[in-house]
Amino acid sequence: MIVVFGSINIDLIGHAPTLMRPGETVLGTSLEFSPGGKGGNQALAASRAGAAVKMVGCVGGDDFATRALSLLSEAEIDLSGVRRMDRHTGTALIIVDDAGENMITVLPGANSRLTAAALEQAGIDQGDYLLLQLETPMEGVLAAAALARANGAKVVLNLAPFMDFDLRLLDNVDVLVVNETELAGVLKMLDAPEFDETTSVSWLSEKFGNTVVATLGSRGAVAVAAGAVTSVPSLKIKPIDTVGAGDTFVGYLAAGLADGLALSLAMETASVAAGIACLTAGAQPSIPERSSVQDRLTAGTQ
C-alpha cells in the first residue's frame, strides 16, 4: 500500500483580463473550484496508476472539505487517516489573466495541524511506501519519515515546494524526487560542487545512499540508484497546462515502485502520465487513468 502523508487543498481559480495591482479592483470573468494540494494530488495519481492508497492529512469542518476530498473519495482511496480540524480547509486563491500569468496565495489552514501522530494512528507497515512532500509542517514530515523507516516501510520524498528544510530528513529517504529548481536548491544547502545535472544527481545519491530521481521538463528525467544511471524521455506534446504534472509523475512513480517495477519502467510510465496530464487543465482533473497511460506506452512515447 502507498500511504500519502501531506496536504489537502481546495483551489479557487478566478479568471480576469488582467492581474490586479495593490489597491486595485479588477472585474473577473469566471470562478472554478478544483481539489488540490500536493498530498491529495499525488494520492490520486498513485490510485489512478492502480495502487492501493491511504491518505493521511487534515481538512476543516467547512464545506470546502467535501469538495477537496471529492475525487479522492470517488477513487475509493482510504480516507480513514484524514482528520477534521477546527481550522478552514487548506485553500489556494489563484487569479489567472488572459495572458496565462497568475497570482497565488496559499492559506494552509488545517494542513498546518498535520503531525506524525496522525500517521501513527492510521498505521504504516513493512512493505508499505510512505509518500511525503513539504506542504505540511516540517516537524511532522521529519517524524513521519522516521516512523515509516522504523516500521520497515520505504520512504519517497518529493522535495516540493522547495524551501530550506532539516537535512536529517534525507537520512530516512529511500527515493528522493526533485525537479531542476529543487535539485539546485538542495545542492546549495549541501555546499555541493558545481556539476552537470546527471553528475549532481549521482553525487546526491552517493552522499545519502538512496535513489535520486530528477525531472527535467521537456528533457525527460534522470535517476541514479547504486551508481547506475537511468534516463527516460518526456512525452512529445504541446502542453496546455502543466499544473499537476509533477505530482502526477511522483504518484505514478511511487505506484510503479510499490508494484515491483524496475526503476526504468516506473520512470517511463510516470513520464508518460505526466505528459498526458499537461493536455488537460487543472491539477487533479488532469491526472490520467492507468489505461490511458498504458495505451500511450504501447503506441510509443514520441
C-alpha positions, -999 to 999 in steps of 0.1 A, spaced: 0 0 0 10 36 -6 4 59 24 4 96 15 12 120 43 5 155 31 -16 185 22 -52 185 10 -65 218 -5 -93 233 -25 -82 256 -53 -103 287 -61 -93 297 -96 -106 331 -108 -101 344 -143 -97 380 -152 -85 401 -181 -55 414 -161 -39 408 -127 -47 434 -100 -22 459 -86 -21 468 -49 -53 486 -40 -69 479 -74 -102 461 -81 -105 441 -113 -137 426 -126 -132 389 -134 -150 366 -158 -153 332 -141 -146 311 -110 -137 275 -107 -133 251 -77 -108 223 -80 -94 198 -55 -57 202 -49 -28 201 -25 3 181 -33 -6 153 -10 -41 149 -24 -28 152 -60 -1 125 -55 -26 102 -37 -50 104 -66 -22 99 -92 -10 68 -73 -46 55 -72 -52 61 -109 -19 42 -115 -35 12 -99 -21 13 -64 -40 8 -31 -37 42 -14 -44 56 21 -44 94 26 -32 109 59 -40 146 62 -62 173 77 -92 192 64 -115 217 81 -151 214 93 -163 235 64 -180 229 31 -147 231 12 -136 198 29 -161 178 9 -150 195 -24 -113 189 -15 -119 152 -9 -144 146 -37 -121 130 -63 -101 110 -37 -134 96 -24 -146 88 -59 -113 69 -64 -121 48 -33 -89 60 -16 -88 51 21 -96 84 39 -98 70 74 -65 88 81 -80 122 72 -88 143 103 -113 171 106 -98 202 124 -111 234 138 -94 254 110 -105 261 75 -96 236 48 -64 245 31 -71 269 3 -52 282 -27 -65 316 -41 -55 317 -77 -61 345 -103 -52 339 -139 -52 366 -165 -58 364 -202 -20 360 -209 -19 330 -187 1 348 -159 -11 341 -123 -10 353 -87 -14 327 -60 -19 329 -23 -20 297 -3 -37 296 31 -26 263 48 -54 262 73 -60 226 86 -28 214 68 -8 233 95 -22 208 121 -8 177 105 15 157 128 31 123 128 6 112 154 -20 110 125 3 86 107 9 65 138 -28 62 143 -35 54 106 -8 28 106 21 21 83 37 -14 80 66 -32 65 63 -33 27 43 -1 25 55 31 8 52 64 25 49 94 1 59 128 15 61 164 3 69 197 20 34 214 21 28 205 58 49 213 89 85 201 87 84 186 122 56 162 112 73 153 79 106 145 97 88 124 123 67 106 97 98 96 77 115 82 109 83 63 119 80 47 85 116 37 84 114 22 119 83 2 107 101 -12 77 83 9 51 100 26 21 100 64 21 96 85 -11 101 123 -7 91 148 -32 111 179 -22 84 203 -32 76 231 -28 112 238 -22 123 255 10 151 253 35 145 220 54 161 199 81 187 179 62 183 150 86 152 142 67 173 128 38 188 101 61 154 84 62 145 87 25 148 58 1 137 77 -31 142 114 -35 123 131 -63 133 166 -74 128 190 -103 156 212 -116 149 240 -91 147 216 -62 179 199 -72 197 232 -74 183 242 -40 193 211 -21 228 211 -36 232 247 -25 222 238 10 248 210 10 275 232 -5 279 207 -32 305 212 -61 291 225 -94 284 196 -117 261 189 -147 227 176 -138 235 139 -141 266 142 -121 248 162 -95 222 135 -91 249 109 -88 267 130 -61 235 133 -41 226 97 -44 261 86 -33 260 110 -3 228 97 11 229 61 -2 194 64 -18 178 67 -52 176 102 -66 152 110 -95 153 144 -112 126 155 -136 139 178 -163 107 191 -180 108 185 -218 141 167 -214 126 138 -195 140 125 -163 172 110 -150 178 88 -119 208 73 -101 205 42 -79 235 24 -65 257 42 -91 236 32 -121 222 60 -142 187 57 -158 173 82 -182 138 84 -198 125 109 -224 94 131 -220 63 127 -240 64 148 -271 34 171 -267 23 207 -269 13 214 -232 -20 231 -224 -15 233 -186 15 219 -166 -3 223 -132 -2 189 -115 22 173 -139 49 170 -113 25 154 -88 13 130 -115 49 119 -121 56 113 -84 23 94 -78 28 72 -108 65 66 -99 56 56 -64 29 32 -76 52 16 -101 80 10 -75 54 -3 -50 42 -27 -77 77 -41 -81 85 -24 -115 121 -18 -124 131 18 -119 134 25 -156 99 12 -164 84 30 -134 101 63 -146 89 58 -182 54 52 -170 55 82 -148 69 104 -175 42 94 -200 15 100 -173 29 135 -165 29 143 -202 -7 133 -206 -16 154 -176 -3 185 -194 -30 181 -221 -59 190 -197 -63 220 -174 -63 216 -136 -44 196 -111 -65 165 -101 -89 165 -131 -59 162 -155 -44 131 -139 -48 103 -164 -62 68 -157 -38 39 -160 -54 26 -192 -47 59 -210 -11 57 -199 -7 21 -210 -23 29 -244 3 57 -249 32 34 -238 21 8 -263 18 33 -290 53 48 -282 63 80 -264 71 101 -295 
